[in-house]
Amino acid sequence: MAFKKSFLTRIRKVSSEENGSDENAEKSAEESWEKRHEAEEGEKQPASEPDWEEDPALLQLPQEHALKRLWNLRTEQSGWMPLPVLRLKNPCEEHRITYKDDALKKELLRLQVNVTASANKRAAKAFPKQEAESPDLDAEVTVFVTADKMTAWMLIYPPTGNGRELGQDMLSAALEENKISYGLEKELLDTLPEREDRYFHLFPAACGERPINGTDGNVIDQFARSVQVKASMDEFGKIDYTSLNLVQNVQEGELICRIIPPTTGMPGVSVYNQEVTAKDGRPASAPAGRNTKLTDDGSALVATRMGHVEFNGRSFQVNPVLELSENVDYSTGSVNFLGDVHVHGDVCSGFDVRATGSIVVDGVVEASTLEAGGNLTLVKGVQGNGQAVIRSNRGIYAKFLENCSVYAQENLVADCIMNCDVFCDGEIQASSGRGVIIGGSVRAAYGITAKVVGSRTECQTLVSVGGKPCEDYEYEILVEEMWKLEDELERTERQPDGAAKNSRLSKLRSKIEACSARQEQFQRDLNRAKENEYEKNRVKLECSTAYAGTVIRIGEATLRLKKEEKHCTARLVDGEVSLT
């Protein structure tokens, strides 16, 4: 109680001078002392582990820690002390110095080691075993520097007995001893000796300048890397196949993309006044491909010829465009072109068009073969007479498809599909215009959408969903090729021995071995595709009307419609085709 009265007397005197009211000062002092006393009592409870969620920057110390013992000693001698607070909480945000998550936890562990070492050393002096009372010790300043040398912290221990209180000379001596000279927090250091919480608190004494790493170079495209089909419908639900925006035309010397150079890093400065190096940004890889070149300063990629811009996954390339203003017939012959082909007329029966890029035909395709490495657009459509073959490594977009075989590696969009053999590894959409699928076999990997499937006359129509139809077909071709090779090998082995026979056998065996390897790879891919698709309920058939006679197949399950169905959706449920 002596300490309490002494403390209240001092507080009453100060408050009385400032407010002119002894009664209010005494009341305020008593309330303050009671709160601190309760806090002190709470400190006697066992300390819990640090709660990272509540305050991840706060260092928690156990009750028996040497720092707590020193705090208790100071409290006994002075009558009152603020509770210890050791917090590493973003002290120098204006200097770009922050510590978060794992880095903060590591710094707290380092701080705990340093605080424990300094507190034990101080406690050994303050609680000597030989003396009954604590010796006279001056205030002591300890310095903790973070691992990145960007922040210097101060922890100050109070004097004991008749030792000297904290002074500016002690702060300067501690900074000089630890060679801390850059980014000093002068305003804090000037006022620190007079602060009430100067002891047992962590203060940022100096903050360095963190280096700023350079930014990596980047590429700003002027042409799309992945062309999105913009199939706009008119008020009658018809698609304008002349404006699908699949071709990106470019002129010679036109800009394809800009190459933004990297920036150099800005070095920083540690609290030891030492330069901290920064990383420079990495240059961007210029996506230069066929028929393109970089400008002399390397800041842009331009086309070296007129054509169609396409991104092949690694680089931009300009494919030349072959413009045919008339029909493909006896006047032109069949077309085989390394680039894009645009036929403004028809493709007549008996003539083929093959291109490594995209193909656009404004007219009608008759009994011909069209093979495109890119997209294939048929503005009017195909009247194939059962002989036309339409193949694309990308998507196919056609007004109508009649009596032809169609192979699309991606999506297929058409107003009308009649009596066709269709293999599509994407989705089939026949929802514009008439939107009908009548007769033949139509197979899609992911789904089929149509207005009408089948006909009132119960025309045999097969719609199949799931798997990889194009790959299935190629696998069947591969199996057939293997049979032919094995049959030829068997016939060759029955021939009389000789150099010609041995040479022929060697070639056949090599072909069979290569064909077998391709067959195994195909089989693995097909099995993986089936496992991934059938059970995910992703594959489905959607149509407004499905007539009797239509056969719906999903995976291995098959359903034959015996009556007309309206607004139906077919899915695979428990291994069976279900209509909803």
Long-range contacts (C-beta under 8 A, 24 or more apart in sequence): 3-76, 3-79, 4-33, 4-79, 6-79, 7-33, 7-79, 7-80, 8-33, 33-80, 36-80, 39-83, 40-75, 43-68, 43-83, 50-108, 52-105, 55-87, 55-89, 56-101, 56-104, 56-105, 57-87, 57-88, 57-89, 57-90, 57-99, 57-104, 57-108, 58-85, 58-86, 58-87, 58-89, 59-86, 59-87, 59-88, 59-108, 59-111, 59-112, 59-115, 59-202, 61-86, 61-112, 61-115, 65-116, 65-119, 66-116, 66-119, 66-120, 66-122, 66-123, 67-115, 67-119, 67-200, 69-123, 69-127, 70-119, 70-122, 70-123, 70-126, 70-157, 70-158, 70-200, 71-200, 73-126, 73-127, 73-134, 73-160, 74-158, 74-160, 74-199, 74-200, 77-160, 77-161, 78-158, 81-158, 81-199, 81-200, 82-196, 82-197, 82-199, 82-200, 82-201, 83-200, 84-200, 84-201, 85-197, 85-200, 85-201, 85-202, 86-111, 86-115, 86-155, 86-201, 86-202, 87-202, 88-153, 88-202, 91-151, 91-153, 91-204, 91-207, 92-150, 92-151, 92-183, 92-204, 92-207, 95-150, 95-183, 95-207, 95-208, 95-209, 95-210, 96-209, 96-210, 96-212, 97-150, 97-151, 97-207, 97-208, 97-210, 99-146, 106-147, 107-146, 107-147, 110-144, 110-146, 110-147, 111-144, 111-153, 111-202, 114-142, 114-144, 115-144, 115-155, 118-142, 118-155, 118-157, 119-157, 122-157, 126-160, 133-161, 134-160, 134-161, 135-160, 135-161, 136-160, 136-161, 136-162, 136-163, 137-161, 137-163, 138-163, 138-164, 138-170, 139-163, 139-164, 139-165, 139-166, 139-167, 139-170, 139-199, 140-170, 141-166, 141-170, 141-171, 141-173, 141-174, 142-174, 143-174, 143-175, 143-177, 143-178, 143-180, 143-205, 144-202, 145-178, 145-180, 145-271, 148-210, 148-270, 149-208, 149-270, 149-271, 149-272, 149-274, 149-276, 150-207, 150-208, 150-210, 150-268, 150-270, 150-271, 150-276, 151-204, 151-206, 151-207, 151-208, 151-271, 152-178, 152-180, 152-204, 152-205, 152-206, 152-207, 152-271, 153-202, 153-203, 153-204, 153-205, 154-192, 154-202, 154-203, 154-204, 154-205, 155-200, 155-201, 155-202, 155-203, 156-192, 156-198, 156-199, 156-200, 156-201, 156-203, 157-199, 157-200, 158-199, 158-200, 165-193, 166-192, 166-193, 166-198, 166-199, 167-193, 168-193, 171-205, 175-205, 175-206, 179-272, 180-205, 180-206, 180-271, 180-272, 181-206, 181-271, 181-272, 181-273, 182-206, 182-208, 182-269, 182-270, 182-271, 182-272, 182-273, 183-207, 183-208, 183-209, 183-269, 183-271, 206-271, 207-271, 208-268, 208-269, 208-270, 208-271, 208-276, 209-268, 209-269, 209-276, 210-268, 210-276, 211-265, 211-266, 211-267, 211-268, 211-276, 211-277, 211-278, 212-265, 212-266, 212-268, 212-278, 213-265, 213-278, 213-279, 213-280, 213-281, 214-262, 214-263, 214-264, 214-265, 214-278, 214-279, 214-280, 214-281, 215-262, 215-263, 215-281, 216-262, 216-281, 216-282, 216-283, 216-284, 217-259, 217-260, 217-261, 217-262, 217-281, 217-282, 217-283, 217-284, 218-260, 218-284, 219-257, 219-258, 219-259, 219-260, 219-284, 219-285, 219-286, 219-287, 220-257, 220-258, 220-260, 221-256, 221-257, 222-255, 222-256, 222-257, 222-258, 223-248, 223-250, 223-256, 223-257, 223-309, 223-311, 223-316, 224-248, 224-311, 225-311, 226-311, 227-375, 229-395, 229-397, 229-413, 231-397, 231-413, 231-432, 233-432, 237-432, 237-433, 237-435, 238-415, 238-432, 238-433, 239-413, 239-415, 239-432, 239-433, 241-377, 241-378, 241-379, 241-397, 241-398, 241-399, 242-362, 242-379, 244-377, 244-397, 246-358, 246-360, 246-374, 246-375, 246-377, 246-397, 247-308, 247-321, 247-340, 247-342, 247-358, 247-360, 248-308, 248-309, 248-310, 249-306, 249-307, 249-308, 249-309, 249-321, 250-303, 250-306, 250-307, 250-308, 250-309, 250-318, 251-303, 251-306, 252-303, 252-304, 252-305, 252-306, 253-302, 253-303, 253-304, 254-302, 254-303, 255-300, 255-301, 255-302, 256-292, 256-300, 256-301, 256-302, 256-303, 256-309, 256-316, 256-318, 257-287, 257-300, 257-301, 257-316, 258-299, 258-300, 258-301, 259-284, 259-286, 259-294, 259-298, 259-299, 259-300, 259-301, 260-284, 261-298, 261-299, 287-311, 287-314, 287-315, 287-316, 288-315, 288-316, 289-314, 289-315, 289-316, 289-317, 289-318, 290-317, 290-318, 290-319, 291-317, 291-318, 291-319, 291-320, 292-316, 292-317, 292-318, 307-339, 307-340, 308-339, 308-340, 308-357, 308-358, 310-357, 310-374, 319-356, 319-357, 319-358, 321-357, 322-355, 327-363, 328-353, 328-368, 340-374, 349-385, 349-387, 358-394, 359-392, 365-390, 365-404, 376-408, 381-414, 381-416, 384-420, 395-426, 399-433, 407-470, 407-473, 408-470, 409-470, 412-444, 417-442, 422-469, 423-469, 423-470, 423-472, 423-473, 424-469, 424-470, 425-468, 425-469, 425-470, 425-471, 435-544, 437-461, 437-463, 443-467, 443-469, 443-472, 444-469, 445-469, 445-529, 445-533, 445-539, 446-533, 446-538, 446-539, 447-538, 447-539, 447-540, 447-541, 447-542, 448-541, 448-542, 448-543, 449-541, 449-542, 449-543, 450-542, 450-543, 450-544, 451-543, 451-544, 451-545, 452-543, 452-544, 452-545, 452-546, 452-547, 453-541, 453-543, 453-545, 453-546, 453-547, 453-550, 454-546, 454-547, 454-548, 454-549, 454-550, 454-561, 455-547, 455-549, 456-547, 458-547, 458-548, 458-549, 459-547, 459-549, 460-549, 460-551, 461-547, 461-549, 461-550, 461-551, 462-550, 462-551, 462-553, 463-541, 463-550, 463-551, 463-552, 463-553, 464-552, 464-553, 464-554, 465-539, 465-540, 465-541, 465-552, 465-553, 465-554, 465-570, 466-530, 466-533, 466-534, 466-539, 466-554, 466-555, 466-572, 467-526, 467-529, 467-530, 467-533, 467-534, 467-555, 468-525, 468-526, 468-529, 471-522, 471-525, 471-526, 471-529, 472-526, 474-522, 475-519, 475-522, 475-523, 475-526, 478-515, 478-518, 478-519, 478-522, 479-519, 481-515, 482-512, 482-515, 482-516, 482-519, 485-511, 485-512, 485-515, 486-512, 530-555, 534-572, 535-572, 537-571, 537-572, 537-573, 539-571, 539-572, 540-569, 540-570, 540-571, 541-568, 541-569, 541-570, 542-568, 542-569, 542-570, 543-568, 552-577, 553-577
